Amino acid sequence: MNGFKTGLMEPAVHPLVTPDLLLRSTRALAVASRADSMWLPDHLNSLVPPSIWKPAYTGGARLTPRADAYYEPWTALGYVAAHNRLARLRLGIGVTDAGRRNPAVTAQAAATLHLLSRGRAILGIGPGEREGNEPYGVDWSRPVARFEEAIATIRALWDSGGTPVTRDSQFFPLRDAVFDIPPHQGKWPPIWVGAHGPRMLRITGKYADAWFPGFGQQPKQYRERLTTIRAAADDAGRDPEAITPAALFFVLTARSSAQVDEMIGSVAVRAAALGVPAEVWARHGVEHPLGPDFSGAQDLVPQTIDEATALAYAERVPPSLVREACLTGTPSEILDQMAEWRDHGVRYAVLANLSGFHPKFGVGLSSSLPLVQVLRGMRRL
């Protein structure tokens, strides 16, 4: 074993049948795949326009008809932790929102989960997205500056040892603030930062235990950005090699290439590409429908996009764009793609399975077996 690790992301959307159906099935799938961790996102709503989340376009809507019915992740992970004593998976948030969550509350939630799960919590954190902030009255004018202060505040509270903390901050000033939850066996949850831009990369090097970006980059860019992070860590007096190079990958997999092609061409998958930054669209000779400078998921507000508009936008998405934004193919093809990312620095891959976006529910459901093959194969990379 060379140390390559894997995780599995569960969307934590309310399903039919029973409220914990997907939480239980994903945990079982992670165990069967010998994954190291299970993850939940932190969203109030979907990044796919809910107007096209219908059985007419995607089989997954038959099981999860409410596209925006996302569970609160810390509560849900607490439930998973109670059933995790034998599985012993690490439990992560991928990633929580520094905009609408006060960092003291985030520090409390992560420390609590870490203690109750016997040291298995991972605090994934990022600046958040417009869709989960602006519609709910949260200021969205300076998300990166707010994020940097949030992560510095969490570190200050965790390092306080229960001594009252006073700290100036434009966003989160502390005045005799007390944080007295102890670490688990002397260790706090590792902080994984979802970062892409230059400033976020420098913040990652200064504060993070792992780098955890999502889509919107190529393997070569990953290596270059990892170099930036390690340089920032060195400048901050930290060990650059101690930062885990991780990444979140969306996956489209099936037993046959024909089924994968059907997934790539599906309305739901192509509509999800609205969350890909405009610079990636431009690489494929297409302008992003929301403008040539659109940042992608961070500024997307999908609940404002009606069905006709979402369908028109989806029509503009070339298959090559989907193939860049996701790992696509049969298990052997995906493992070849993942090997290239490994060669450019990735050492921990967390997979989010989008195969349920196939128009036929049965095909999406049957993707579980190829996904297990992918996860098991990655451990041998």
N, C-alpha and C positions, 0 to 999 in steps of 0.2 A: 504494500500500500504506500503510495507516494504522498498522501496527505491532501489530495483533492477532495473537497467536501461539497455536499449538495443539500439543498433545501427545497421545500414544496410550498407554494403560495396557495392559500385557500381564499376565495373572494369574500366569504362570509356574508353572502346575500341570503335573505330569507327564502327558503324553498317550500314547496308543497310537501305534504305527508306529515313531517314533523320538524320543529324548528331547528333541531341539531343534526339533521340528516347529513348535510354537507360537511359539517365540522367532524362528525364521526367517520364519515367515509374518507375524507382527506387524510385524517390522522392514520387510518388503517392503510391507506395507500402509501403514505410516507414510511410507515413501518415496513410494509412489504417491499418497498424500494430500497430499504436500508439508508434512507436519507438521514442527515444529521439534524435537520431542523424543520419546523413547520411555522409558517408565517401567515399573518393576516394584514390586509391593508387598512389604512385609516381614511375612510371616505364617508361623507354624508350622502353621497349620491354617485351615480355611475359616470365613467368617462366616455361611455358610448351613448349616443342620443337615445333616450328612452322611447322616442317616437317610432323607432324602427325595431324595438325589442318586442317582436311579435312572432308567433309560430310560423307565420307566412315567410319570414326571413331567416329565422334561426331556431334550430331544434332546442337549444338551451332554454328558450322561453317557456317550453312546456313544463320544465321543472322549477324554474325560477321566474315566474311571470312578472314580478315587480322588479324592474331593473334598478331602481334607486333604493331598495330596501336593505341597505347595508347595516350590519350589526355594529355596535360600539365595540372596538377591537379589544380594549383592555378587559372589559367584562367577559367577552367571548374567550379570550385567552385564559382567563381565570377558570372558566368552565373546562377548557381543554386541559389545563394543568391538573385539575382534579382527577382526570382520567389518564394521566400520563406517567404514573409511577412505574409501570412496567416498560412502557415504550422508551422513556427517558429521552425524548426529543428536546432539543433546544427550542424555545418558543420566542418568536420575534414579531415585531411590528414593522411592516415594510411599506411606507414609513409614516410615523406619526407627524402631526401638523404643529409647527411652531407658531403659526399665526393665530389660530382660534383656541389653542390650549395654553394656559398659563404654565410656564416652565416648572414652577413649584409643584403643580398638580401632576405634570408629566414625570418629574423626578420621584414623586410619591408613588405613582402608579407602577413605574418600572422597578423601584426598590421593593415594593410590596410583592409584585409577581416574582421577583428574584428570590426573595426569602421563601415564599410559599411553594415555589417550584424547585427549591433546593439548588439554587444557583443556575437555573437554565434560561433566564430571561435575556433577551437582546433588545436594546432600545434603538430601533431604527428611527431616524428623525430627519426631516427636511423642512424647507420653507412652506410647503403646502401648495395648494392650487387655488386659483381664483374661484372656482366653482364651490369650494367648501368654505370660503371666507366671505367674499363680497356679497353674495345673496343673503347672508345671515348677519350683515351689519358689521363685519370685521374689516378694519382698514387694510387695504391691499396695496398701498402706495410704495412701501419699502420692504418687501418680503425678505430680502437677503440680510439687510441690516437687522431686522427683527429676529431673524434666525440666529445670527451670530450672537446677539445678546441673550437669546433663549438658551443656547448651548453653554455659554459662559456662566449663566445663572445656575443651570443644572450642576455643572462641575463645582461651582462655589458652594452650593448647598450640600452636595455629597461630601465635599472635603471639609465641611465645617465642624464635624465631630459633635454636633449638638450645640455648639456655641452660637449665640445670636450673630447674624450676619447683617452688616450694613454695607450696601454697595450702590453706587450711582449708576444709573442706566436710563437712557432715553425711553426705553420701552418697559423695563421690568425693574424699577428701583426697589431695593430691599432696605427695610428699616427695622433693625432688631428682629430679623426673620429667623425662626428656629426650624431646623430640620434634624430630627433625632432618630429617624429609622436607621438601624445599623446595617452595614453591608453584610452579605452572606459570606461567612468565613473570610472576612477582610477584603472581599472583592465586590465592586459594583457591577451592574450589567454593562457589558461592552456597548459602546456607542457606535452605531453604523450610520454613516451620513450619505444621503442621496444627493450627490453633487455633480454638476456638469460644467457650469461657467467658471471662468478664471478665479473670481473672488470666492466662490463656493469651494473650489479645489484647495485654495490656500487655507480656508477655515477648516477643511477636512484634515489637512496636514497638521494643523495646530491643536485640534481637539479630539479627533476621531480615533477609534480603535479599528475601524474598517471603512473602506470606501464601497458604497453600494449604489451605483448609478443604474438607471433603467435604459430604455431604448433611445435611439437618436444618435448613435455613434458607431463607428466601424472599429475593428480590432486595432488598426494602426493608431486611431485616435485614443483608444483606451490606453495603450502603452504610453503615448505622449502625456496624457493627463495623469497617469500614475506617476510618471517621472516628476511632474509638477508638484503633486501631493507629497512625494517623498522629499523633495527639496524644501518644501514648506515645513515639513516635520523636522528636518535637520536644522532649519533656521530657528525653530522654536525649542531646540534642545532636546528633541525627542528622537527615539530610535526609528528611522524611516522604515526599516524592515519589519517592525512590529505592527504596522498597519496592514490588516488583511485586505488583499485585493479581491473584492467580491463583485457581483453584478446580478441584476434581475433580468431574466430572459423570458419573453413570451414565446410559447411553443404551439405549433400546429403540427400534429403528428397523427398518423393512421397506419393501418396495415398495408395500404397500397399508395403508390404515387398518385393514382387517379383520385382517390379520396382526399389526399392533401391538396391537389389542384382545386377540387371543389370547395375546400375550406378557404383557400386563398381568394377565390372568386366570390365568396359569399358576401351578402350585403353587410352583415354585422362586422365581419373582419375588415372590410374596406372602409366602413364608417369609423371603426376604431382608429384607422390611420389618420383621422383628423387630429389625434393627439401627438402625432409625429411632427417635429419642428419643420418649418418651411425650408430650411437649408437642406434637409434630407430629401424633401419633395423635389427640390431644384436639381439634385444629383440625378434624378430620373426624368428630367426634362419636363416637369409639371409644376405649375405654380400652385401653392397651397390655396384652397378656396377662400381662406380667411386672410389672405394677404402674403406678400413675399417675405415679410419680416415676422410672421406669426411664430410665437415661441412653442406652440404645441400644447401639451397637456396642462402646463402650468397656467395658461390663460384661457383654456377652453371652458365654455359654459354650455354643455351639451343639451341641457334641459330647455334651452331657448331655440333649439333647431327643430323645426317641424318635419313631418315625415317626407313631404315632397322635396324639401331642401336637402335633407339627409340623403335621400336616394340620389339626388342630382350630384351631390358632393362625392358620394361613393363611386359613382360612375367614372369619376376622373382618376381614380387610384389605379396605377399600373401594377400588375403582379410583381414586378421587380421591386417596387417600394415595400410591399408586404414582406417579401423574402429578405429584405435588408432589416426591416424592423423586428422580425421574428426569427426564431429557429424553425425551419420548415422542412418536412420530409419524413421519410420512414426512419426508424430508430438508427440504422447504420448511417444514413445521410446526416442526421442531426449530430451524431457523435463525431463525424468528420468536421462539421462546422464548429463544434465545441472545442475540438482539438486546436483549431486555429486561434480561438480566444485564449485557450491555455497557453499557447506559444507566445501570446502577447501580454501575458501577465495574470490572467484570471486564475484564482485558486479556490474560489467558493462560488458556485453557481446556484441561484435560487430560481426555480422554474414556476411560471404561471401558465397553466394549460388553457389555451383558448380554443381547443379542438371542439368543445361543445358549441361553438358558433356555427358548425356545419349545419346546413339547412335541415338535415335529417337527424332527429333526436338519437336514433339508434347508432348512427355512425359516430356521433360525438361521444356517446356513452362508451362505445367500444374502444375509444382511444386510451382508456386506462391501462390496458395491457402494453401497448407500445410505449406509453409514458414510463411504466415501471422498467421496461427494457432500457430506455434512455437513462434514467436515473442510476440504475445499476451499472450500466456501461460507463457513466461518467466517473464513477468511483475508481475505475481502472485507468483513468487518463494519467 
